[in-house]
Amino acid sequence: MKLLIVDDEVKLADALAELFRHKKHVVDVVYDGEAGFHCAQKGDYDVVILDVMLPKMNGFEVVRLLRDNQINVPVLMLTAKDDVSSRVQGLDCGADDYLTKPFAAEELMARVRALARRQTEMIFDKLTFADITLNTSNYMLYCGQKSVSLGAKEYKIMHLLLSNPAQVIGKDAIISKVWGVDCDITENNVEAYMSFLRKKLQFLCSKVTISTKRMLGYYLEEQA
């Protein structure tokens, strides 16, 4: 798993990071809400562990902004507050789970595993954006009455883009999600597959294109 920890208690955040790294997970750590939001936008985390009381932007604001931008990464919120209203507020903002401090490390790790597993097990028969629909059972991409078959890697890339339609997804995130973190694939391979997918969208006469945000990554865009 790749995790993002957002907590301004530096010693706690670093200790949690080492705990997960010891279990062979990849972990990034930031110490304020604004940095947490910008990191979570990258789209390559399996779970975000997010404290409520943060400088610059609190955890409620971070998760609400993520959901408003259609970023669906699972979020586990941490807080020292143990009242029901805080837990309800966090869940209503879009958090997936809630854990109050102090907590047992074993429980935190179990909850993170459950969130990652739940995300993996979510299956949708169809993913739609604008005028295109991806059928997840047969790797077919549709636009109106036209359709085209996608190869395995093309399908994984399109699935990633359609699952995060408003999100710019970096090349590193695409490589890790589609080929795996230990592969020797280069950014040129990603560019080649994006070219294949763009040609298939053109064949479908779709208004959707795969746009590039320089130095950041790719996203779906509906052309007028």
N, C-alpha and C positions, 0 to 999 in steps of 0.2 A: 504494500500500500504506500501511497504518497500522501502525507498529512501536512496540514498547515495549523500551527498553534499560534493563537493571537491572545496574548496576556501581558499586562504591564508589570506583573510580579516576575521580574527577570529570573530570579533564582528558581521559582516554580516552573516557569516556562522552559528554562534550559534543562531542568531536571526531568520534566516530562519528555522533552525531545530526546534526551539520552536513553530514557526508558524504552521508547519506541525504536530508536536506532539499534539498541541492543537486541531487539527482536527482528532486525534486518529490514525495518521500514525506512523509507526516505522521508525526512522531516525538514520543513522550513519553519522558522520562528520569527515573528515580528512582535513589536511591543506597543502598538497603538492601533486604534480602529481604522484610521485612514489607510495605513500601510496594509492592514489586514484585508480591507476591501479590494485594494489594487492587486494584491497577490491572488486573491480568490478569483478575480476576473480572468486569470490565465486559463482556467478550465482544465488543469491537469492534476487536481487533488481529488482523492477518493473521499476524504472527510476533512472538515474544518472544525477544530476545537476552539471555541470562541468565548472569551470572558465577557461578562456584561459591563463591568465598570472599567472603561478604557479611556485614555486621553484622546483628544481630537474628534473621536466619533465613538459613541458607546455601542455595545454589542447589539442592542435592539435596532439601532440605526443601520448598523452594518448588514445584519441579516435581512432587514426590510429592503435595503437598497439592492442587495443581491437578488432577491426575489422579484423586485420591480424590473430588474434588468434580465429576467428570465434565466438566471444562473441557478441551477438546481442542485448544486453540490450539497450533500448531507451536512448539516450543521449540528454539532453538540455544544450547547451553551453551558458555561461554568459561571457560578455566582456564589457569593457569600450570603446572599439573601435567601431565606428559607420560607418566605411567605408565599401563599398561594397566588396572589395577584401578580407577583414577578414571574412565576412559572407560566401562568396563563399568558402574560404579555409576550414572553419569549416565544411561546408556541404559536400565538396569534400572528407574530411578526414573520413566521416562516421557519423557525427552528424545528429540527426533527426530534431532538431529545434534550434533556435538561438534567444537570447534575450539580448539587450544591456542595460547596466547600465547607469543611474538609471532606475528602472522599478517599476511598481505598483505591490504590493504583490498579488493583485487579479488576475492580468494577469499571473504572474508566476504560481500560483496555477491552473489556468484554463489550461495553456499549459501543465503542468505536468499531469493533469487529462486526457487531450486529448491524450497525448503520451501513458499513461497506458491503456486507452480504445482502442487505435489503436492496441497496442500489443495484447490485449486480443481478439480483433475481427479478427486478422489475422488467416485465416484458410487455411491449406494446405491439399489436399486430400492424399498426400503421403509424407513421410519423408524417406530419404535413406541415408545409410552410408555403404560403402564397398559393401558387397553382401546381405545386409538385407534391406527390405523395410517395413515400417509400414503404413498400410492403416488406415487413421484416421476416416473413415466413418464406419468401421465394426470391429475395434479393432483386426485385423488380422496382424500377423507378417510373412513376406515371406522371403524365401531364395531359389532362383531358382524355382523349381517346388513344393517345400514343403512349408507348411504353418502351423501356430499354432494360436489358439485363446488366447488372453490375457484377464485376469480379469481386472476390473476397475482400481485398484491400480497399477497393473503391467503395464497397458497401460499408465497411467499418468507418471510413472517412466521412461518407455522407451521413451515416447514422450519428456520428459525433457532432457534425455541423447542425443537423436537424434537431438534435437533442438540446442544443444550446444556440438557438437561432439568432439571438441578439448579442452573442458573445464573440469577441475576437479570440481565436484559438491559435496559439503559437506553434511553430514547427516542432519544437521540442515536445510539446504536449501531444501533438499528433503522432510523432514517432513512438513515444512511450505507450500511448493508448493502442496504437494499431500494430506496431511491430514488437514492442516490449523494450524495457529500459536497457537491456544488455545487448541489443542488436548493434550491427555495424552499418545501419542505414544512414545515409547522409541527407542533408536538406534538399539536394538535387532530386532525390527519389520522391520526396514530398511534392516538389514542384511538378515533376512529371505526372504524378497521379492527379494533381489538381488540373493539369492540362487535359488529361483524359476525361475527367468529370465535366469540365467546362464544355468539351465537345459533345458530350452526351446531353447536357442541358440544351445546347444549341440544336441538336437533332430533335429534341422534344418540342422545340419552339417555345420553351419556357421563358417567362419574364424573370426568372430567378437566375442570378449569376453568383459565382464565388468571387468575392472581392478581396483585395489585399490591402491591409493597413501596414504601411511601410515600417519595417523593423519590429512589428508586433505579431502579425499572423493573418489568418483568413477568417472570413465570416460570410454568411449568406445575405444577399441583398436583392430586393425586388425592384426591378427597373420599371419606370413609368411606361 
